[in-house]
Amino acid sequence: MSVDTAECLAAADHLLAEGRVTAAIDLLTEAARPAENYELERRLIEIRHTGCTRTPEADAPAHWPPLHPDLFPDCDGVPEIDRAELTAEAMGSALVHHGSLLVRGVFPAHTAAQLKDDTDRALAAAAERRAVKGKKPTHSYFQPYDPPGSDLAVARAWQVDSGSVSVADAPRVAVHLMDAFEASGIVPIIADYFGEIPVLTGRKTIVRKVPADSKFEWHQDGQFLGDDLRVVNAWIPVTRCGSTAPGLAMIPRRLDRILSTGGDGQAFDWTVTPDNVEAFTGGAPVVYPEFEAGDALFFDDWLLHATGTRPGMTEDRYGVEAWFFASSHAVERWIPIQV
Ligand SMILES: O=C(O)CCC(=O)C(=O)O
């Protein structure tokens, strides 16, 4: 450990002792940004988790979801706006009346390219770690994080095998992703939408490489995220998708319940059969939006969706899935982290 690293860690601890969590995060982020530094990056994850600022439940909005008029009354697909038009009202209106909101241009091209590269590095570091027998190496791009209350350990191998890494396990990726969110300006909008401080889930916020021939599995994330949720997912492909690479297949509707799951031929107990989808939605058309790198789809626990694999697709898709929770309703096992 270099002297600078030791000094930075000590300075951050000093700030934490004074209760200044955000200042400690800012200090370590500034120090970690220029070059890989495992000690600083890893400490950042710990502080973001253990020091996470939360809104007390008594101060959270009494009513959920927030009430908004339908700002997209003529839209019978997915409402779509540009980043400059994004407001908490647009988000709330689209989610509650249409199930999701597509926002163009949330991450610029250079950020998308960096996160794609980060994904490859994180997956390579995870593979490298698995191949090492005996004492495992520490690595900025992959280091399992298993705080009390988390059960990421049970999902990790499956997750990595399917091309995903949680940001809680990828300390350097977390630095880049937090910078990307800061530059995008979406966190204050999500805070406005929640009416309180948001946190990210370190476990279900992931970078992912989705193969061209991925399985198509209908699901709603509310099936497994928990009960009494106040969440929004920023689903952000960092490569173009929807035509030659799988984007997202979805029913562009606000649903009001979690559909029954399991059944013949389903790989997981949280997926919904195509017959059930058809029966429940009355045969509503499935949409497959096309995305440029850096566009975002915002949706919540109710949206019925699947990886949008279609015959003839030839390219993989890279992307970020970032689940924000209203901090008063954060769920411990999903590893809340300050954003
Ligand atoms: O990225 C994908 O292909 C699937 C995403 C998904 O299922 C989700 O965000 O819940």
The ligand as a Tripos MOL2 file, in Angstrom:
@<TRIPOS>MOLECULE
LIG
   10     9     1     0     0
SMALL
NO_CHARGES

@<TRIPOS>ATOM
      1 O1        -31.0320   -7.1950  -19.6030 O.co2     1 LIG1
      2 C1        -31.7760   -8.1390  -19.8520 C.2       1 LIG1
      3 O2        -31.7250   -8.7720  -20.8850 O.co2     1 LIG1
      4 C2        -32.8100   -8.5640  -18.8430 C.3       1 LIG1
      5 C3        -33.0330   -7.4890  -17.8600 C.3       1 LIG1
      6 C4        -33.9960   -7.8360  -16.8120 C.2       1 LIG1
      7 O3        -34.6060   -8.8550  -16.8230 O.2       1 LIG1
      8 C5        -34.1960   -6.9010  -15.7320 C.2       1 LIG1
      9 O4        -33.6490   -5.7950  -15.7720 O.co2     1 LIG1
     10 O5        -34.9400   -7.2660  -14.8030 O.co2     1 LIG1
@<TRIPOS>BOND
     1     1     2 2
     2     2     3 1
     3     2     4 1
     4     4     5 1
     5     5     6 1
     6     6     7 2
     7     6     8 1
     8     8     9 2
     9     8    10 1
@<TRIPOS>SUBSTRUCTURE
     1 LIG1         1 GROUP 0 **** ****
